[in-house]
């Protein structure tokens, strides 16, 4: 999974090692957002050539259809996080079950903050020798 920053917008590339292709996730569909994906893949290959197959540069890029999309210009990073979360399962994602993300954004943001705060608090307690 590779979050990519393209033209002031965050998108997601997910490599499929078995199928030898990339899935492209874009919460604000725009052909321009595909413009530097090959550059990101090339950079990944150069940076991690010792652990990745050489042919990742040649893999086709498939745009994932039916994704939940944002209704503003601010939430792309959160959509990338949610795409990553939803895609981590073994089963194919039914994106129609997630169409309300834009409407649920205040709740989603609050959940992210709560998780970060809880993680931070837990790490502070653990670092100071307290048992949680």
FIPA-621608 format. One record per atom (N, C-alpha, C): x, y, z. Coordinates in Angstrom, 2 decimals. Example, Ala and Ser with C-alpha at 12.3 -4.5 7.8 and 13.67 -1.06 7.14 Angstrom:
# residues 2
<site><px>13.19</px><py>-5.69</py><pz>7.80</pz></site>
<site><px>12.30</px><py>-4.50</py><pz>7.80</pz></site>
<site><px>13.20</px><py>-3.30</py><pz>7.80</pz></site>
<site><px>12.85</px><py>-2.25</py><pz>7.08</pz></site>
<site><px>13.67</px><py>-1.06</py><pz>7.14</pz></site>
<site><px>12.90</px><py>0.03</py><pz>7.87</pz></site>
***
This chain:
# residues 132
<site><px>0.85</px><py>-1.17</py><pz>0.00</pz></site>
<site><px>0.00</px><py>0.00</py><pz>0.00</pz></site>
<site><px>0.89</px><py>1.23</py><pz>0.00</pz></site>
<site><px>0.63</px><py>2.10</py><pz>-0.94</pz></site>
<site><px>1.45</px><py>3.30</py><pz>-1.09</pz></site>
<site><px>0.54</px><py>4.53</py><pz>-1.19</pz></site>
<site><px>0.45</px><py>5.31</py><pz>-0.11</pz></site>
<site><px>-0.24</px><py>6.59</py><pz>-0.23</pz></site>
<site><px>0.63</px><py>7.50</py><pz>-1.10</pz></site>
<site><px>0.03</px><py>8.17</py><pz>-2.08</pz></site>
<site><px>0.77</px><py>9.04</py><pz>-2.99</pz></site>
<site><px>0.15</px><py>10.43</py><pz>-2.97</pz></site>
<site><px>1.01</px><py>11.43</py><pz>-2.91</pz></site>
<site><px>0.55</px><py>12.82</py><pz>-2.96</pz></site>
<site><px>0.72</px><py>13.31</py><pz>-4.39</pz></site>
<site><px>-0.40</px><py>13.61</py><pz>-5.03</pz></site>
<site><px>-0.41</px><py>13.99</py><pz>-6.44</pz></site>
<site><px>-1.21</px><py>15.28</py><pz>-6.59</pz></site>
<site><px>-0.59</px><py>16.33</py><pz>-7.06</pz></site>
<site><px>-1.28</px><py>17.59</py><pz>-7.34</pz></site>
<site><px>-2.15</px><py>18.04</py><pz>-6.17</pz></site>
<site><px>-1.54</px><py>18.14</py><pz>-4.98</pz></site>
<site><px>-2.23</px><py>18.58</py><pz>-3.75</pz></site>
<site><px>-3.37</px><py>17.65</py><pz>-3.33</pz></site>
<site><px>-3.26</px><py>16.39</py><pz>-3.67</pz></site>
<site><px>-4.32</px><py>15.42</py><pz>-3.37</pz></site>
<site><px>-3.68</px><py>14.08</py><pz>-3.03</pz></site>
<site><px>-4.24</px><py>13.39</py><pz>-2.03</pz></site>
<site><px>-3.76</px><py>12.06</py><pz>-1.65</pz></site>
<site><px>-4.57</px><py>10.98</py><pz>-2.35</pz></site>
<site><px>-3.88</px><py>10.00</py><pz>-2.92</pz></site>
<site><px>-4.50</px><py>8.83</py><pz>-3.54</pz></site>
<site><px>-3.77</px><py>7.60</py><pz>-2.99</pz></site>
<site><px>-4.26</px><py>6.43</py><pz>-3.35</pz></site>
<site><px>-3.67</px><py>5.20</py><pz>-2.84</pz></site>
<site><px>-3.38</px><py>4.24</py><pz>-3.98</pz></site>
<site><px>-2.20</px><py>3.64</py><pz>-3.96</pz></site>
<site><px>-1.83</px><py>2.55</py><pz>-4.85</pz></site>
<site><px>-1.66</px><py>1.30</py><pz>-4.00</pz></site>
<site><px>-2.25</px><py>0.20</py><pz>-4.44</pz></site>
<site><px>-2.10</px><py>-1.08</py><pz>-3.74</pz></site>
<site><px>-1.58</px><py>-2.09</py><pz>-4.75</pz></site>
<site><px>-0.41</px><py>-2.63</py><pz>-4.47</pz></site>
<site><px>0.18</px><py>-3.62</py><pz>-5.36</pz></site>
<site><px>-0.33</px><py>-5.02</py><pz>-5.07</pz></site>
<site><px>-0.65</px><py>-5.74</py><pz>-6.12</pz></site>
<site><px>-1.07</px><py>-7.13</py><pz>-6.00</pz></site>
<site><px>0.07</px><py>-8.00</py><pz>-6.54</pz></site>
<site><px>0.83</px><py>-8.60</py><pz>-5.61</pz></site>
<site><px>2.02</px><py>-9.37</py><pz>-6.01</pz></site>
<site><px>1.68</px><py>-10.60</py><pz>-6.84</pz></site>
<site><px>0.57</px><py>-11.28</py><pz>-6.48</pz></site>
<site><px>0.19</px><py>-12.48</py><pz>-7.24</pz></site>
<site><px>-0.29</px><py>-12.12</py><pz>-8.63</pz></site>
<site><px>-1.18</px><py>-11.13</py><pz>-8.71</pz></site>
<site><px>-1.75</px><py>-10.75</py><pz>-10.00</pz></site>
<site><px>-0.88</px><py>-9.84</py><pz>-10.82</pz></site>
<site><px>0.16</px><py>-9.27</py><pz>-10.21</pz></site>
<site><px>1.08</px><py>-8.36</py><pz>-10.87</pz></site>
<site><px>0.36</px><py>-7.16</py><pz>-11.50</pz></site>
<site><px>-0.37</px><py>-6.46</py><pz>-10.64</pz></site>
<site><px>-1.02</px><py>-5.22</py><pz>-11.07</pz></site>
<site><px>-1.16</px><py>-4.30</py><pz>-9.87</pz></site>
<site><px>-1.47</px><py>-3.05</py><pz>-10.15</pz></site>
<site><px>-1.72</px><py>-2.03</py><pz>-9.12</pz></site>
<site><px>-3.19</px><py>-1.67</py><pz>-9.13</pz></site>
<site><px>-3.77</px><py>-1.53</py><pz>-7.95</pz></site>
<site><px>-5.11</px><py>-0.95</py><pz>-7.81</pz></site>
<site><px>-4.93</px><py>0.50</py><pz>-7.41</pz></site>
<site><px>-5.68</px><py>1.37</py><pz>-8.05</pz></site>
<site><px>-5.59</px><py>2.81</py><pz>-7.83</pz></site>
<site><px>-6.89</px><py>3.30</py><pz>-7.21</pz></site>
<site><px>-6.79</px><py>3.95</py><pz>-6.05</pz></site>
<site><px>-7.94</px><py>4.46</py><pz>-5.30</pz></site>
<site><px>-7.88</px><py>5.98</py><pz>-5.30</pz></site>
<site><px>-8.96</px><py>6.61</py><pz>-5.73</pz></site>
<site><px>-9.01</px><py>8.08</py><pz>-5.80</pz></site>
<site><px>-10.38</px><py>8.53</py><pz>-5.29</pz></site>
<site><px>-10.38</px><py>9.31</py><pz>-4.21</pz></site>
<site><px>-11.64</px><py>9.76</py><pz>-3.61</pz></site>
<site><px>-12.21</px><py>11.00</py><pz>-4.30</pz></site>
<site><px>-11.46</px><py>11.57</py><pz>-5.21</pz></site>
<site><px>-11.90</px><py>12.74</py><pz>-5.97</pz></site>
<site><px>-11.48</px><py>12.48</py><pz>-7.42</pz></site>
<site><px>-12.19</px><py>11.55</py><pz>-8.10</pz></site>
<site><px>-11.72</px><py>11.06</py><pz>-9.40</pz></site>
<site><px>-11.39</px><py>12.19</py><pz>-10.39</pz></site>
<site><px>-10.17</px><py>12.10</py><pz>-10.90</pz></site>
<site><px>-9.69</px><py>13.09</py><pz>-11.84</pz></site>
<site><px>-8.54</px><py>12.43</py><pz>-12.60</pz></site>
<site><px>-8.57</px><py>12.42</py><pz>-13.93</pz></site>
<site><px>-7.48</px><py>11.78</py><pz>-14.69</pz></site>
<site><px>-6.10</px><py>12.35</py><pz>-14.35</pz></site>
<site><px>-6.03</px><py>13.60</py><pz>-13.94</pz></site>
<site><px>-4.76</px><py>14.21</py><pz>-13.59</pz></site>
<site><px>-4.10</px><py>13.51</py><pz>-12.40</pz></site>
<site><px>-4.92</px><py>12.91</py><pz>-11.52</pz></site>
<site><px>-4.37</px><py>12.25</py><pz>-10.33</pz></site>
<site><px>-3.56</px><py>11.01</py><pz>-10.68</pz></site>
<site><px>-3.72</px><py>10.48</py><pz>-11.87</pz></site>
<site><px>-2.93</px><py>9.32</py><pz>-12.32</pz></site>
<site><px>-1.58</px><py>9.74</py><pz>-12.86</pz></site>
<site><px>-1.40</px><py>11.04</py><pz>-13.08</pz></site>
<site><px>-0.25</px><py>11.55</py><pz>-13.83</pz></site>
<site><px>1.11</px><py>11.16</py><pz>-13.28</pz></site>
<site><px>1.28</px><py>11.11</py><pz>-11.99</pz></site>
<site><px>2.62</px><py>10.81</py><pz>-11.46</pz></site>
<site><px>2.70</px><py>9.45</py><pz>-10.77</pz></site>
<site><px>1.72</px><py>8.59</py><pz>-11.00</pz></site>
<site><px>1.76</px><py>7.27</py><pz>-10.35</pz></site>
<site><px>2.97</px><py>6.47</py><pz>-10.79</pz></site>
<site><px>3.29</px><py>6.49</py><pz>-12.09</pz></site>
<site><px>4.45</px><py>5.74</py><pz>-12.58</pz></site>
<site><px>5.73</px><py>6.25</py><pz>-11.91</pz></site>
<site><px>5.80</px><py>7.55</py><pz>-11.69</pz></site>
<site><px>6.97</px><py>8.12</py><pz>-11.01</pz></site>
<site><px>7.07</px><py>7.60</py><pz>-9.57</pz></site>
<site><px>5.92</px><py>7.50</py><pz>-8.88</pz></site>
<site><px>5.91</px><py>6.95</py><pz>-7.52</pz></site>
<site><px>6.32</px><py>5.49</py><pz>-7.51</pz></site>
<site><px>5.86</px><py>4.74</py><pz>-8.48</pz></site>
<site><px>6.21</px><py>3.31</py><pz>-8.56</pz></site>
<site><px>7.71</px><py>3.17</py><pz>-8.86</pz></site>
<site><px>8.21</px><py>3.99</py><pz>-9.76</pz></site>
<site><px>9.64</px><py>3.96</py><pz>-10.09</pz></site>
<site><px>10.48</px><py>4.30</py><pz>-8.86</pz></site>
<site><px>10.06</px><py>5.31</py><pz>-8.11</pz></site>
<site><px>10.78</px><py>5.68</py><pz>-6.89</pz></site>
<site><px>10.77</px><py>4.52</py><pz>-5.90</pz></site>
<site><px>9.60</px><py>3.89</py><pz>-5.71</pz></site>
<site><px>9.51</px><py>2.74</py><pz>-4.80</pz></site>
<site><px>10.47</px><py>1.64</py><pz>-5.24</pz></site>
<site><px>10.47</px><py>1.37</py><pz>-6.53</pz></site>
<site><px>11.35</px><py>0.31</py><pz>-7.05</pz></site>
<site><px>12.81</px><py>0.64</py><pz>-6.78</pz></site>
<site><px>13.21</px><py>1.87</py><pz>-7.05</pz></site>
<site><px>14.61</px><py>2.26</py><pz>-6.84</pz></site>
<site><px>14.98</px><py>2.21</py><pz>-5.36</pz></site>
<site><px>14.04</px><py>2.61</py><pz>-4.51</pz></site>
<site><px>14.31</px><py>2.67</py><pz>-3.08</pz></site>
<site><px>14.33</px><py>1.29</py><pz>-2.42</pz></site>
<site><px>13.55</px><py>0.36</py><pz>-2.95</pz></site>
<site><px>13.40</px><py>-0.96</py><pz>-2.33</pz></site>
<site><px>13.64</px><py>-2.11</py><pz>-3.31</pz></site>
<site><px>14.53</px><py>-1.91</py><pz>-4.24</pz></site>
<site><px>14.79</px><py>-2.91</py><pz>-5.29</pz></site>
<site><px>15.18</px><py>-4.27</py><pz>-4.71</pz></site>
<site><px>15.84</px><py>-4.26</py><pz>-3.55</pz></site>
<site><px>16.30</px><py>-5.53</py><pz>-2.98</pz></site>
<site><px>15.17</px><py>-6.42</py><pz>-2.47</pz></site>
<site><px>13.99</px><py>-5.87</py><pz>-2.26</pz></site>
<site><px>12.90</px><py>-6.68</py><pz>-1.71</pz></site>
<site><px>11.67</px><py>-6.77</py><pz>-2.63</pz></site>
<site><px>11.63</px><py>-5.99</py><pz>-3.68</pz></site>
<site><px>10.47</px><py>-5.98</py><pz>-4.57</pz></site>
<site><px>10.82</px><py>-6.58</py><pz>-5.93</pz></site>
<site><px>9.83</px><py>-7.20</py><pz>-6.58</pz></site>
<site><px>10.09</px><py>-7.73</py><pz>-7.92</pz></site>
<site><px>10.47</px><py>-6.60</py><pz>-8.89</pz></site>
<site><px>11.36</px><py>-6.89</py><pz>-9.78</pz></site>
<site><px>11.84</px><py>-5.88</py><pz>-10.73</pz></site>
<site><px>10.72</px><py>-5.37</py><pz>-11.65</pz></site>
<site><px>9.77</px><py>-6.21</py><pz>-11.96</pz></site>
<site><px>8.77</px><py>-5.83</py><pz>-12.95</pz></site>
<site><px>7.62</px><py>-4.97</py><pz>-12.41</pz></site>
<site><px>7.68</px><py>-4.50</py><pz>-11.16</pz></site>
<site><px>6.56</px><py>-3.69</py><pz>-10.64</pz></site>
<site><px>6.35</px><py>-2.43</py><pz>-11.46</pz></site>
<site><px>7.39</px><py>-1.97</py><pz>-12.12</pz></site>
<site><px>7.29</px><py>-0.78</py><pz>-12.96</pz></site>
<site><px>6.37</px><py>-1.02</py><pz>-14.14</pz></site>
<site><px>6.31</px><py>-2.25</py><pz>-14.62</pz></site>
<site><px>5.52</px><py>-2.57</py><pz>-15.81</pz></site>
<site><px>4.10</px><py>-3.04</py><pz>-15.51</pz></site>
<site><px>3.77</px><py>-3.20</py><pz>-14.24</pz></site>
<site><px>2.43</px><py>-3.68</py><pz>-13.91</pz></site>
<site><px>1.37</px><py>-2.67</py><pz>-14.35</pz></site>
<site><px>0.24</px><py>-3.16</py><pz>-14.87</pz></site>
<site><px>-0.84</px><py>-2.23</py><pz>-15.23</pz></site>
<site><px>-1.48</px><py>-1.63</py><pz>-13.97</pz></site>
<site><px>-2.03</px><py>-0.44</py><pz>-14.13</pz></site>
<site><px>-2.71</px><py>0.25</py><pz>-13.03</pz></site>
<site><px>-4.21</px><py>0.23</py><pz>-13.31</pz></site>
<site><px>-4.95</px><py>-0.43</py><pz>-12.42</pz></site>
<site><px>-6.42</px><py>-0.51</py><pz>-12.54</pz></site>
<site><px>-7.06</px><py>0.48</py><pz>-11.59</pz></site>
<site><px>-7.95</px><py>1.29</py><pz>-12.10</pz></site>
<site><px>-8.70</px><py>2.20</py><pz>-11.24</pz></site>
<site><px>-9.83</px><py>1.43</py><pz>-10.58</pz></site>
<site><px>-9.91</px><py>1.48</py><pz>-9.26</pz></site>
<site><px>-10.96</px><py>0.79</py><pz>-8.52</pz></site>
<site><px>-12.24</px><py>1.61</py><pz>-8.68</pz></site>
<site><px>-13.27</px><py>0.97</py><pz>-9.16</pz></site>
<site><px>-14.55</px><py>1.64</py><pz>-9.43</pz></site>
<site><px>-15.50</px><py>1.49</py><pz>-8.25</pz></site>
<site><px>-16.45</px><py>2.40</py><pz>-8.16</pz></site>
<site><px>-17.51</px><py>2.32</py><pz>-7.15</pz></site>
<site><px>-17.09</px><py>2.72</py><pz>-5.76</pz></site>
<site><px>-15.96</px><py>3.41</py><pz>-5.64</pz></site>
<site><px>-15.47</px><py>3.82</py><pz>-4.33</pz></site>
<site><px>-16.32</px><py>4.93</py><pz>-3.73</pz></site>
<site><px>-16.35</px><py>5.01</py><pz>-2.39</pz></site>
<site><px>-16.93</px><py>6.20</py><pz>-1.77</pz></site>
<site><px>-16.03</px><py>7.39</py><pz>-2.13</pz></site>
<site><px>-16.64</px><py>8.54</py><pz>-2.38</pz></site>
<site><px>-15.88</px><py>9.72</py><pz>-2.77</pz></site>
<site><px>-16.16</px><py>10.86</py><pz>-1.81</pz></site>
<site><px>-15.24</px><py>11.79</py><pz>-1.77</pz></site>
<site><px>-15.37</px><py>12.93</py><pz>-0.89</pz></site>
<site><px>-16.24</px><py>14.00</py><pz>-1.54</pz></site>
<site><px>-16.83</px><py>14.85</py><pz>-0.71</pz></site>
<site><px>-17.67</px><py>15.93</py><pz>-1.24</pz></site>
<site><px>-17.08</px><py>17.30</py><pz>-0.94</pz></site>
<site><px>-15.76</px><py>17.33</py><pz>-0.64</pz></site>
<site><px>-15.06</px><py>18.59</py><pz>-0.40</pz></site>
<site><px>-13.61</px><py>18.41</py><pz>-0.84</pz></site>
<site><px>-12.80</px><py>19.43</py><pz>-0.65</pz></site>
<site><px>-11.41</px><py>19.36</py><pz>-1.06</pz></site>
<site><px>-10.45</px><py>19.08</py><pz>0.08</pz></site>
<site><px>-10.97</px><py>18.60</py><pz>1.21</pz></site>
<site><px>-10.14</px><py>18.47</py><pz>2.41</pz></site>
<site><px>-9.92</px><py>17.05</py><pz>2.92</pz></site>
<site><px>-10.74</px><py>16.11</py><pz>2.55</pz></site>
<site><px>-10.77</px><py>14.81</py><pz>3.23</pz></site>
<site><px>-10.02</px><py>13.69</py><pz>2.53</pz></site>
<site><px>-9.23</px><py>13.99</py><pz>1.51</pz></site>
<site><px>-8.58</px><py>12.93</py><pz>0.74</pz></site>
<site><px>-7.68</px><py>12.04</py><pz>1.60</pz></site>
<site><px>-6.96</px><py>12.62</py><pz>2.54</pz></site>
<site><px>-6.09</px><py>11.82</py><pz>3.40</pz></site>
<site><px>-6.86</px><py>10.84</py><pz>4.26</pz></site>
<site><px>-8.00</px><py>11.27</py><pz>4.75</pz></site>
<site><px>-8.83</px><py>10.38</py><pz>5.56</pz></site>
<site><px>-9.43</px><py>9.28</py><pz>4.69</pz></site>
<site><px>-9.83</px><py>9.62</py><pz>3.47</pz></site>
<site><px>-10.33</px><py>8.59</py><pz>2.56</pz></site>
<site><px>-9.24</px><py>7.56</py><pz>2.26</pz></site>
<site><px>-8.00</px><py>8.00</py><pz>2.07</pz></site>
<site><px>-6.91</px><py>7.05</py><pz>1.84</pz></site>
<site><px>-6.77</px><py>6.13</py><pz>3.04</pz></site>
<site><px>-6.84</px><py>6.68</py><pz>4.25</pz></site>
<site><px>-6.76</px><py>5.85</py><pz>5.45</pz></site>
<site><px>-7.90</px><py>4.83</py><pz>5.50</pz></site>
<site><px>-9.11</px><py>5.27</py><pz>5.16</pz></site>
<site><px>-10.27</px><py>4.36</py><pz>5.18</pz></site>
<site><px>-10.17</px><py>3.31</py><pz>4.07</pz></site>
<site><px>-9.67</px><py>3.68</py><pz>2.88</pz></site>
<site><px>-9.45</px><py>2.69</py><pz>1.82</pz></site>
<site><px>-8.46</px><py>1.64</py><pz>2.29</pz></site>
<site><px>-7.38</px><py>2.08</py><pz>2.95</pz></site>
<site><px>-6.39</px><py>1.13</py><pz>3.46</pz></site>
<site><px>-7.02</px><py>0.18</py><pz>4.47</pz></site>
<site><px>-7.76</px><py>0.74</py><pz>5.40</pz></site>
<site><px>-8.40</px><py>-0.06</py><pz>6.44</pz></site>
<site><px>-9.35</px><py>-1.09</py><pz>5.82</pz></site>
<site><px>-10.17</px><py>-0.64</py><pz>4.88</pz></site>
<site><px>-11.15</px><py>-1.55</py><pz>4.26</pz></site>
<site><px>-10.48</px><py>-2.61</py><pz>3.40</pz></site>
<site><px>-9.34</px><py>-2.29</py><pz>2.82</pz></site>
<site><px>-8.68</px><py>-3.21</py><pz>1.89</pz></site>
<site><px>-7.81</px><py>-4.25</py><pz>2.59</pz></site>
<site><px>-7.61</px><py>-4.13</py><pz>3.89</pz></site>
<site><px>-6.72</px><py>-5.05</py><pz>4.60</pz></site>
<site><px>-7.30</px><py>-6.45</py><pz>4.78</pz></site>
<site><px>-8.60</px><py>-6.59</py><pz>4.62</pz></site>
<site><px>-9.21</px><py>-7.91</py><pz>4.78</pz></site>
<site><px>-8.89</px><py>-8.83</py><pz>3.62</pz></site>
<site><px>-9.16</px><py>-10.10</py><pz>3.83</pz></site>
<site><px>-8.92</px><py>-11.11</py><pz>2.79</pz></site>
<site><px>-9.96</px><py>-11.05</py><pz>1.68</pz></site>
<site><px>-11.18</px><py>-10.70</py><pz>2.04</pz></site>
<site><px>-12.27</px><py>-10.72</py><pz>1.07</pz></site>
<site><px>-12.31</px><py>-9.44</py><pz>0.25</pz></site>
<site><px>-12.88</px><py>-9.57</py><pz>-0.92</pz></site>
<site><px>-13.08</px><py>-8.40</py><pz>-1.79</pz></site>
<site><px>-14.04</px><py>-7.44</py><pz>-1.09</pz></site>
<site><px>-13.75</px><py>-6.14</py><pz>-1.15</pz></site>
<site><px>-14.55</px><py>-5.14</py><pz>-0.46</pz></site>
<site><px>-15.79</px><py>-4.80</py><pz>-1.28</pz></site>
<site><px>-16.94</px><py>-4.79</py><pz>-0.63</pz></site>
<site><px>-18.18</px><py>-4.31</py><pz>-1.25</pz></site>
<site><px>-18.26</px><py>-2.81</py><pz>-0.95</pz></site>
<site><px>-17.80</px><py>-2.00</py><pz>-1.89</pz></site>
<site><px>-17.71</px><py>-0.56</py><pz>-1.65</pz></site>
<site><px>-19.08</px><py>0.09</py><pz>-1.50</pz></site>
<site><px>-20.14</px><py>-0.55</py><pz>-1.94</pz></site>
<site><px>-21.48</px><py>0.04</py><pz>-1.77</pz></site>
<site><px>-21.86</px><py>0.13</py><pz>-0.30</pz></site>
<site><px>-21.20</px><py>-0.65</py><pz>0.55</pz></site>
<site><px>-21.47</px><py>-0.59</py><pz>1.99</pz></site>
<site><px>-20.82</px><py>0.63</py><pz>2.66</pz></site>
<site><px>-19.98</px><py>1.35</py><pz>1.92</pz></site>
<site><px>-19.22</px><py>2.46</py><pz>2.49</pz></site>
<site><px>-19.55</px><py>3.81</py><pz>1.85</pz></site>
<site><px>-20.68</px><py>3.91</py><pz>1.21</pz></site>
<site><px>-20.99</px><py>5.14</py><pz>0.46</pz></site>
<site><px>-21.26</px><py>6.35</py><pz>1.35</pz></site>
<site><px>-21.45</px><py>6.15</py><pz>2.63</pz></site>
<site><px>-21.81</px><py>7.27</py><pz>3.51</pz></site>
<site><px>-20.60</px><py>7.92</py><pz>4.19</pz></site>
<site><px>-19.39</px><py>7.58</py><pz>3.80</pz></site>
<site><px>-18.21</px><py>8.14</py><pz>4.46</pz></site>
<site><px>-18.21</px><py>9.65</py><pz>4.47</pz></site>
<site><px>-18.56</px><py>10.28</py><pz>3.36</pz></site>
<site><px>-18.54</px><py>11.75</py><pz>3.30</pz></site>
<site><px>-19.48</px><py>12.34</py><pz>4.36</pz></site>
<site><px>-20.65</px><py>11.74</py><pz>4.51</pz></site>
<site><px>-21.61</px><py>12.23</py><pz>5.51</pz></site>
<site><px>-21.16</px><py>11.92</py><pz>6.93</pz></site>
<site><px>-20.41</px><py>10.84</py><pz>7.10</pz></site>
<site><px>-19.96</px><py>10.42</py><pz>8.42</pz></site>
<site><px>-18.60</px><py>10.99</py><pz>8.81</pz></site>
<site><px>-18.08</px><py>11.92</py><pz>8.03</pz></site>
<site><px>-16.72</px><py>12.42</py><pz>8.25</pz></site>
<site><px>-16.48</px><py>12.98</py><pz>9.65</pz></site>
<site><px>-17.41</px><py>13.74</py><pz>10.26</pz></site>
<site><px>-17.15</px><py>14.19</py><pz>11.63</pz></site>
<site><px>-16.93</px><py>13.03</py><pz>12.61</pz></site>
<site><px>-17.72</px><py>11.97</py><pz>12.48</pz></site>
<site><px>-17.55</px><py>10.79</py><pz>13.35</pz></site>
<site><px>-16.24</px><py>10.09</py><pz>13.05</pz></site>
<site><px>-15.90</px><py>9.94</py><pz>11.78</pz></site>
<site><px>-14.66</px><py>9.27</py><pz>11.40</pz></site>
<site><px>-13.45</px><py>10.03</py><pz>11.94</pz></site>
<site><px>-13.47</px><py>11.35</py><pz>11.81</pz></site>
<site><px>-12.38</px><py>12.17</py><pz>12.35</pz></site>
<site><px>-12.26</px><py>11.97</py><pz>13.86</pz></site>
<site><px>-13.40</px><py>11.99</py><pz>14.55</pz></site>
<site><px>-13.39</px><py>11.82</py><pz>16.01</pz></site>
<site><px>-12.83</px><py>10.45</py><pz>16.39</pz></site>
<site><px>-13.17</px><py>9.41</py><pz>15.64</pz></site>
<site><px>-12.64</px><py>8.07</py><pz>15.92</pz></site>
<site><px>-11.12</px><py>8.03</py><pz>15.73</pz></site>
<site><px>-10.62</px><py>8.69</py><pz>14.70</pz></site>
<site><px>-9.18</px><py>8.73</py><pz>14.46</pz></site>
<site><px>-8.48</px><py>9.43</py><pz>15.61</pz></site>
<site><px>-9.01</px><py>10.58</py><pz>16.03</pz></site>
<site><px>-8.42</px><py>11.32</py><pz>17.15</pz></site>
<site><px>-8.44</px><py>10.47</py><pz>18.42</pz></site>
<site><px>-9.57</px><py>9.82</py><pz>18.70</pz></site>
<site><px>-9.67</px><py>8.99</py><pz>19.90</pz></site>
<site><px>-8.65</px><py>7.86</py><pz>19.87</pz></site>
<site><px>-8.48</px><py>7.22</py><pz>18.72</pz></site>
<site><px>-7.51</px><py>6.14</py><pz>18.60</pz></site>
<site><px>-6.09</px><py>6.65</py><pz>18.82</pz></site>
<site><px>-5.77</px><py>7.79</py><pz>18.21</pz></site>
<site><px>-4.43</px><py>8.36</py><pz>18.38</pz></site>
<site><px>-4.17</px><py>8.74</py><pz>19.84</pz></site>
<site><px>-5.14</px><py>9.37</py><pz>20.47</pz></site>
<site><px>-4.97</px><py>9.76</py><pz>21.86</pz></site>
<site><px>-4.82</px><py>8.55</py><pz>22.78</pz></site>
<site><px>-5.62</px><py>7.54</py><pz>22.52</pz></site>
<site><px>-5.55</px><py>6.33</py><pz>23.33</pz></site>
<site><px>-4.19</px><py>5.65</py><pz>23.15</pz></site>
<site><px>-3.70</px><py>5.59</py><pz>21.93</pz></site>
<site><px>-2.40</px><py>4.99</py><pz>21.64</pz></site>
<site><px>-1.29</px><py>5.80</py><pz>22.31</pz></site>
<site><px>-1.39</px><py>7.12</py><pz>22.22</pz></site>
<site><px>-0.39</px><py>7.99</py><pz>22.84</pz></site>
<site><px>-0.39</px><py>7.80</py><pz>24.35</pz></site>
<site><px>-1.56</px><py>7.78</py><pz>24.95</pz></site>
<site><px>-1.67</px><py>7.61</py><pz>26.39</pz></site>
<site><px>-1.09</px><py>6.26</py><pz>26.81</pz></site>
<site><px>-1.42</px><py>5.22</py><pz>26.09</pz></site>
<site><px>-0.91</px><py>3.88</py><pz>26.40</pz></site>
<site><px>0.61</px><py>3.85</py><pz>26.29</pz></site>
<site><px>1.15</px><py>4.47</py><pz>25.25</pz></site>
<site><px>2.61</px><py>4.45</py><pz>25.09</pz></site>
<site><px>3.29</px><py>5.26</py><pz>26.20</pz></site>
<site><px>2.69</px><py>6.35</py><pz>26.65</pz></site>
<site><px>3.25</px><py>7.12</py><pz>27.75</pz></site>
<site><px>3.27</px><py>6.31</py><pz>29.04</pz></site>
<site><px>2.16</px><py>5.62</py><pz>29.31</pz></site>
<site><px>2.09</px><py>4.80</py><pz>30.52</pz></site>
<site><px>3.10</px><py>3.67</py><pz>30.47</pz></site>
<site><px>3.22</px><py>3.04</py><pz>29.32</pz></site>
<site><px>4.16</px><py>1.94</py><pz>29.17</pz></site>
<site><px>5.60</px><py>2.42</py><pz>29.31</pz></site>
<site><px>5.93</px><py>3.58</py><pz>28.71</pz></site>
<site><px>7.28</px><py>4.12</py><pz>28.78</pz></site>
<site><px>7.67</px><py>4.47</py><pz>30.21</pz></site>
<site><px>6.71</px><py>4.90</py><pz>31.02</pz></site>
<site><px>6.98</px><py>5.29</py><pz>32.38</pz></site>
<site><px>6.89</px><py>4.13</py><pz>33.37</pz></site>
<site><px>6.76</px><py>2.91</py><pz>32.84</pz></site>
<site><px>6.78</px><py>1.74</py><pz>33.69</pz></site>
<site><px>5.46</px><py>1.40</py><pz>34.34</pz></site>
<site><px>4.40</px><py>2.07</py><pz>33.93</pz></site>
<site><px>3.08</px><py>1.75</py><pz>34.48</pz></site>
<site><px>2.45</px><py>0.65</py><pz>33.66</pz></site>
<site><px>1.73</px><py>-0.19</py><pz>34.32</pz></site>
<site><px>1.04</px><py>-1.28</py><pz>33.64</pz></site>
<site><px>-0.35</px><py>-0.78</py><pz>33.24</pz></site>
<site><px>-0.73</px><py>-1.09</py><pz>32.01</pz></site>
<site><px>-2.06</px><py>-0.67</py><pz>31.52</pz></site>
<site><px>-3.01</px><py>-1.83</py><pz>31.43</pz></site>
***
